[in-house]
Amino acid sequence: MSLDLDAVDFSKSDGLVPAIVQDADTGAVLMLAYMNREALAQTLARKRAVFFSRSKQRLWEKGETTGHTLDVLDVAADCDNDTLLVTARPRGPACHNGTLTCFGDESRSAATGIAFLAKLERVIEQRATQKPEDSYTARLLGKGINKVAQKVGEEGVETALAGASEPEQKVVEESADLLFHLLVLLRARSIPLRRVVRELETRHTK
């Protein structure tokens, strides 16, 4: 993180600046809070989101009681240096009400389109950790890496066959199955989706 702490203007709002928190993977706006100079300094040093509570008049680390912390990847100031954009990966719901964001309806988040894959990755992670009895994902992971890999192979063949001769909707359905099972395979190997995306980005720049 290259933010210059001394460049941030804390003078306009009694020593505080608003901090907008954005999900690093989905782009969803998670919450809005405030930081004073000390909170920002701790955030930069610890790489965990620390804010200033206007109601309690003290510093507080997000998730200090729930464990739903925010791992901070970057902090950037706006053009006037009086508002911060915090890019983070949440460890659980960002809102104290239990929703992923503090803006209620999750459909308002940016976890749509391609970014939905990051949301789906987290659902798979939850299934792997919690192992609900009625979860297909948990059952598949429980059969081991070889079975997961075999399933990806089967879905790949079905997608290729559909692409060669089936109607368009069938291609869409088989492609969705393949993408899902590929995410399950990545989880089984403990490989985050962002590593695959980063590899694609690297190849694109060559």
Contacts in CASP RR format, 6 or more apart in sequence:
PFRMAT RR
TARGET T0000
AUTHOR 0000-0000-0000
METHOD contacts of the structure
MODEL  1
MSLDLDAVDFSKSDGLVPAIVQDADTGAVLMLAYMNREALAQTLARKRAV
FFSRSKQRLWEKGETTGHTLDVLDVAADCDNDTLLVTARPRGPACHNGTL
TCFGDESRSAATGIAFLAKLERVIEQRATQKPEDSYTARLLGKGINKVAQ
KVGEEGVETALAGASEPEQKVVEESADLLFHLLVLLRARSIPLRRVVREL
ETRHTK
1 44 0 8 1.000
1 47 0 8 1.000
1 72 0 8 1.000
1 73 0 8 1.000
1 74 0 8 1.000
1 75 0 8 1.000
3 44 0 8 1.000
3 75 0 8 1.000
3 76 0 8 1.000
3 77 0 8 1.000
5 37 0 8 1.000
5 40 0 8 1.000
5 41 0 8 1.000
5 44 0 8 1.000
7 77 0 8 1.000
7 81 0 8 1.000
8 17 0 8 1.000
8 37 0 8 1.000
8 40 0 8 1.000
8 77 0 8 1.000
8 81 0 8 1.000
8 82 0 8 1.000
8 84 0 8 1.000
9 17 0 8 1.000
9 80 0 8 1.000
9 81 0 8 1.000
9 82 0 8 1.000
10 16 0 8 1.000
10 17 0 8 1.000
10 36 0 8 1.000
10 37 0 8 1.000
12 82 0 8 1.000
13 34 0 8 1.000
13 82 0 8 1.000
15 36 0 8 1.000
15 37 0 8 1.000
16 34 0 8 1.000
16 35 0 8 1.000
16 36 0 8 1.000
16 52 0 8 1.000
16 54 0 8 1.000
17 34 0 8 1.000
17 35 0 8 1.000
17 36 0 8 1.000
17 40 0 8 1.000
17 82 0 8 1.000
17 83 0 8 1.000
17 84 0 8 1.000
18 32 0 8 1.000
18 33 0 8 1.000
18 34 0 8 1.000
18 83 0 8 1.000
18 84 0 8 1.000
19 32 0 8 1.000
19 33 0 8 1.000
19 34 0 8 1.000
19 35 0 8 1.000
19 40 0 8 1.000
19 49 0 8 1.000
19 51 0 8 1.000
19 75 0 8 1.000
19 83 0 8 1.000
19 84 0 8 1.000
19 85 0 8 1.000
19 86 0 8 1.000
20 29 0 8 1.000
20 32 0 8 1.000
20 83 0 8 1.000
20 84 0 8 1.000
20 85 0 8 1.000
20 86 0 8 1.000
21 29 0 8 1.000
21 30 0 8 1.000
21 31 0 8 1.000
21 32 0 8 1.000
21 33 0 8 1.000
21 49 0 8 1.000
21 70 0 8 1.000
21 86 0 8 1.000
21 88 0 8 1.000
21 94 0 8 1.000
22 28 0 8 1.000
22 29 0 8 1.000
22 30 0 8 1.000
22 85 0 8 1.000
22 86 0 8 1.000
22 87 0 8 1.000
22 88 0 8 1.000
23 29 0 8 1.000
23 30 0 8 1.000
23 88 0 8 1.000
23 89 0 8 1.000
23 90 0 8 1.000
23 109 0 8 1.000
23 110 0 8 1.000
23 111 0 8 1.000
23 118 0 8 1.000
24 73 0 8 1.000
24 74 0 8 1.000
24 87 0 8 1.000
24 88 0 8 1.000
24 89 0 8 1.000
25 89 0 8 1.000
25 115 0 8 1.000
25 118 0 8 1.000
25 121 0 8 1.000
25 193 0 8 1.000
25 194 0 8 1.000
26 109 0 8 1.000
26 110 0 8 1.000
26 111 0 8 1.000
26 115 0 8 1.000
26 116 0 8 1.000
26 118 0 8 1.000
26 119 0 8 1.000
27 109 0 8 1.000
27 110 0 8 1.000
27 111 0 8 1.000
27 115 0 8 1.000
28 100 0 8 1.000
28 101 0 8 1.000
28 109 0 8 1.000
28 110 0 8 1.000
28 111 0 8 1.000
28 115 0 8 1.000
29 101 0 8 1.000
29 103 0 8 1.000
29 109 0 8 1.000
29 110 0 8 1.000
30 70 0 8 1.000
30 88 0 8 1.000
30 90 0 8 1.000
30 94 0 8 1.000
30 95 0 8 1.000
30 100 0 8 1.000
30 101 0 8 1.000
30 102 0 8 1.000
31 94 0 8 1.000
31 95 0 8 1.000
31 101 0 8 1.000
31 102 0 8 1.000
32 102 0 8 1.000
33 49 0 8 1.000
33 51 0 8 1.000
33 52 0 8 1.000
33 62 0 8 1.000
34 51 0 8 1.000
34 52 0 8 1.000
34 54 0 8 1.000
35 43 0 8 1.000
35 50 0 8 1.000
35 51 0 8 1.000
35 52 0 8 1.000
35 84 0 8 1.000
36 52 0 8 1.000
36 59 0 8 1.000
38 52 0 8 1.000
38 59 0 8 1.000
39 50 0 8 1.000
39 51 0 8 1.000
39 52 0 8 1.000
39 59 0 8 1.000
40 50 0 8 1.000
40 75 0 8 1.000
40 84 0 8 1.000
42 48 0 8 1.000
42 50 0 8 1.000
42 59 0 8 1.000
43 49 0 8 1.000
43 50 0 8 1.000
43 72 0 8 1.000
43 75 0 8 1.000
43 86 0 8 1.000
44 72 0 8 1.000
44 75 0 8 1.000
47 71 0 8 1.000
47 72 0 8 1.000
47 73 0 8 1.000
48 61 0 8 1.000
48 62 0 8 1.000
48 69 0 8 1.000
48 70 0 8 1.000
48 71 0 8 1.000
48 72 0 8 1.000
49 61 0 8 1.000
49 62 0 8 1.000
49 69 0 8 1.000
49 70 0 8 1.000
49 72 0 8 1.000
49 86 0 8 1.000
49 88 0 8 1.000
50 59 0 8 1.000
50 60 0 8 1.000
50 61 0 8 1.000
50 62 0 8 1.000
51 59 0 8 1.000
51 60 0 8 1.000
51 61 0 8 1.000
51 62 0 8 1.000
52 58 0 8 1.000
52 59 0 8 1.000
52 60 0 8 1.000
53 59 0 8 1.000
53 60 0 8 1.000
61 69 0 8 1.000
62 68 0 8 1.000
62 69 0 8 1.000
62 70 0 8 1.000
62 94 0 8 1.000
63 69 0 8 1.000
63 70 0 8 1.000
66 96 0 8 1.000
67 91 0 8 1.000
67 92 0 8 1.000
68 90 0 8 1.000
68 91 0 8 1.000
68 92 0 8 1.000
68 93 0 8 1.000
68 94 0 8 1.000
69 90 0 8 1.000
69 91 0 8 1.000
70 86 0 8 1.000
70 88 0 8 1.000
70 89 0 8 1.000
70 90 0 8 1.000
70 91 0 8 1.000
70 94 0 8 1.000
71 88 0 8 1.000
71 89 0 8 1.000
71 90 0 8 1.000
71 91 0 8 1.000
72 86 0 8 1.000
72 87 0 8 1.000
72 88 0 8 1.000
73 87 0 8 1.000
73 88 0 8 1.000
73 89 0 8 1.000
74 86 0 8 1.000
74 87 0 8 1.000
75 84 0 8 1.000
75 85 0 8 1.000
75 86 0 8 1.000
75 87 0 8 1.000
76 84 0 8 1.000
76 85 0 8 1.000
76 87 0 8 1.000
77 83 0 8 1.000
77 84 0 8 1.000
77 85 0 8 1.000
78 84 0 8 1.000
78 85 0 8 1.000
90 100 0 8 1.000
92 100 0 8 1.000
93 99 0 8 1.000
93 100 0 8 1.000
94 100 0 8 1.000
94 101 0 8 1.000
94 102 0 8 1.000
95 101 0 8 1.000
95 102 0 8 1.000
95 104 0 8 1.000
97 104 0 8 1.000
99 106 0 8 1.000
100 106 0 8 1.000
100 109 0 8 1.000
100 111 0 8 1.000
101 108 0 8 1.000
101 109 0 8 1.000
103 109 0 8 1.000
111 118 0 8 1.000
111 119 0 8 1.000
117 179 0 8 1.000
117 183 0 8 1.000
117 193 0 8 1.000
118 193 0 8 1.000
118 194 0 8 1.000
120 180 0 8 1.000
120 183 0 8 1.000
121 183 0 8 1.000
121 186 0 8 1.000
121 187 0 8 1.000
121 192 0 8 1.000
121 193 0 8 1.000
123 137 0 8 1.000
124 137 0 8 1.000
124 183 0 8 1.000
124 184 0 8 1.000
124 187 0 8 1.000
125 187 0 8 1.000
127 135 0 8 1.000
127 137 0 8 1.000
127 138 0 8 1.000
127 141 0 8 1.000
128 137 0 8 1.000
128 138 0 8 1.000
128 141 0 8 1.000
128 187 0 8 1.000
130 138 0 8 1.000
131 138 0 8 1.000
132 138 0 8 1.000
137 184 0 8 1.000
140 147 0 8 1.000
140 148 0 8 1.000
140 151 0 8 1.000
140 184 0 8 1.000
141 148 0 8 1.000
141 184 0 8 1.000
141 187 0 8 1.000
141 188 0 8 1.000
144 188 0 8 1.000
145 185 0 8 1.000
145 188 0 8 1.000
145 189 0 8 1.000
148 181 0 8 1.000
148 184 0 8 1.000
148 185 0 8 1.000
148 188 0 8 1.000
149 185 0 8 1.000
151 181 0 8 1.000
151 184 0 8 1.000
151 185 0 8 1.000
152 178 0 8 1.000
152 181 0 8 1.000
152 182 0 8 1.000
152 184 0 8 1.000
152 185 0 8 1.000
155 174 0 8 1.000
155 177 0 8 1.000
155 178 0 8 1.000
155 181 0 8 1.000
155 182 0 8 1.000
156 174 0 8 1.000
156 178 0 8 1.000
158 174 0 8 1.000
158 177 0 8 1.000
158 178 0 8 1.000
159 171 0 8 1.000
159 174 0 8 1.000
159 175 0 8 1.000
159 177 0 8 1.000
159 178 0 8 1.000
162 170 0 8 1.000
162 171 0 8 1.000
162 173 0 8 1.000
162 174 0 8 1.000
162 175 0 8 1.000
163 170 0 8 1.000
163 171 0 8 1.000
163 174 0 8 1.000
166 174 0 8 1.000
183 193 0 8 1.000
186 192 0 8 1.000
186 193 0 8 1.000
186 196 0 8 1.000
END
